[in-house]
Amino acid sequence: MTPASPLMLAAASPEIVVAGAACLVLVVDLLLPEEERRVGYWLTQLALLAAAFLTWVSPDETPVRALSGMFVTDKLADALKLFAYLSASLTLFYSRGYLAVRGLFRGETFVLTLTSVLGMMVMISANNFVTLFLGLELMSLSLYALIALQRDSARAVEAAMKYFVLGAIASGLLLYGMSMIYGATGTLDIGGVADAIVTGHGGNGVILVFGLVFVVSAIAFKIGAVPYHMWIPDVYDGAPTAVTLLVGSAPKLAAFAFAMRLLVGSLAALAIDWQGMLVVLCLLSMILGNVVAIAQTNIKRMLAYSTIANMGFMLLGFLSVTGDGSRTTLDGYSAAMFYTVTYVLTTLVSFGIVMLLSREGFEGDRLDDLKGLNQREPWYAFMMLLAMFSLAGVPPTVGFYAKFSVIAAAVDVGLVWLAIVAVLASLVGAFYYLRIVKLMYFDDPLDSAPIEARSDTRVLLSLNGLALLLLGVFPQSLMGWCVLALRHSY
């Protein structure tokens, strides 16, 4: 297949649109006066909408491979990309006022947002170790720059440096693991690695297992699982809240695809080895994330440790393998995908409310800043209540069904003891989530300043919050979509 073939252009058309839009915004921003910076913003939103349309109308039921097989478009990629566009678009809508008062509503922000989304898209559609690494680095480098974009903030620069250094180490681990797997199998193609291992041409088994350890370590870093979690609290706290929202939402979808492509797509035959590693990561993340979150007084740090705990829950779905390493059903993986998507939707609401509380010279990120929110803005308090209930797994919000599905997946493969730990960890987590509700509804407000928001932000945030309730009552449609996406891809 030639690089310029129509099939390749069709398969990669959303990526081409986003890459072209990033270049266009970069050039247009140089020609615009300061008061016309909103043009770059709307070009970014238009690019995300166009990419979503091209992804949605993709007619192929079977995977389509392009770029000499290094890039694949399948139903899993389509579904995750659509949620990535939605997440990035809502992030920009929610943060428009926040960025404007801090001097960040400019072309650099929009370009870096588009390039980070492009990296996620490449990761999601990667069918080769090289493509996967390129997508990962494009996303990561864009996020490093976004975190440090507020140059007069020492905390933001420090957070970016920590993320950069630890991210470089994780990238090194990933490259080293991939090189060992390549040395053992003789191929960088994800499907080729799987075939080489299954047919017994995977070379030295010890080298494969060592490569697997490094690859799992890189995956654990990208999702923020313990003990590779050190960057998350500092990055969430130090970065501008708008950037924290981007870091904490859409990249989780790319990280899920990262894990699926590597663990299920290429290393499924070694599942008996990586299952044990994931059990440890899952156990430590659920316990440490929930316990340490109790001690936090800053809501961004609290939600950072909540992320660590929730990624531990998500990993429960990846344990749906039998004792001989073969897959039983796709139920566990679809539960993990459902959990990831609903967690991203919940994160958008929670950080969206935090940004509404902020104003010029005031971040509004302390727990005390939420006191009496029901007296100030009852509707926003209700939206935050839905987000906290969903994170805690309280019915009828979608978080309950998400937690139930991944815990059920663990029980199905005989990990009853881990399911019990997960339930107990959920009870611990409920304390600090419900503490937010108590502050909003039962404490007197410390701040009487009005909460201002654009009309589009109010509408979208309300729809986002109500979706947590609607999907909790009717989860079948989204879960069915996850099952179909995986069934057509694996």
Beta strands, then each sheet from edge to edge (+ up, - down):
strand 1: 64-66
strand 2: 71-73
sheet 1: 1+ 2-
end
